[in-house]
Amino acid sequence: MPNAAISIAALAMGYLLGSIPFGVILTRAAGLGDIRAIGSGNIGATNVLRTGRRGLAALTLLGDALKGTAAVLITALLFGGTAPILAGFAAFVGHIFPVWLKFRGGKGVATYLGVLAALYWPAGIVFAVIWGGAAWLTRTSSLGALTASLVTPIALFLFGASPIAWLFVFLTVILWLRHEENIRRLLAGREGRIGGAR
């Protein structure tokens, strides 16, 4: 298959997998209605947790991460080369701009982690530890994610994984832009805490 065709296939496969809205699917299946009408209106695990259903939140987190992982691993198996990097990028974009939800998706943290774990798992561990640790200490998921995402490209460069590091420089910028409102609330001391009402 020509390189251009492989690139297009990898991007399409990654986008379609990334655009699966697990938060919406799982909460509707559980009879909770549309997660976008609850809390922050986000489709990710943090907002699903606001329903009081920890199991659903965990499943949402897992699903959103694994779709990124699947996009990378499937394209690595089928095509190799740079296809997994393209698919990982597309999966992240698909989560944020899913075609099924009129391009209004989540903030991408779990999918970011899933892609990272598949492309370079040691950096995935670094991200998960920092995210979990910072979130636990501050009880603020967004601060944990923002901190971990800042460290990720640096860790990748230190590990010698430059092509992947440059991808995550770009993904980190997007992730921070998606967290603009969270950053404003953090600076104002109004960001919701884990287990809180918002």
Sequence and secondary structure as in RCSB ss.txt:
>XXXX:A:sequence
MPNAAISIAALAMGYLLGSIPFGVILTRAAGLGDIRAIGSGNIGATNVLRTGRRGLAALTLLGDALKGTAAVLIT
ALLFGGTAPILAGFAAFVGHIFPVWLKFRGGKGVATYLGVLAALYWPAGIVFAVIWGGAAWLTRTSSLGALTASL
VTPIALFLFGASPIAWLFVFLTVILWLRHEENIRRLLAGREGRIGGAR
>XXXX:A:secstr
  HHHHHHHHHHHHHHHHT  HHHHHHHHTT   GGGSTT   SHHHHHTTT HHHHHHHHHHHHHHHHHHHHHH
HHHT TTHHHHHHHHHHHHHHS GGGTT     HHHHHHHHHHH HHHHHHHHHHHHHHHHHHS HHHHHHHHHH
HHHHHHHHHT HHHHHHHHHHHHHHHHHTHHHHHHHHHT    TTS  
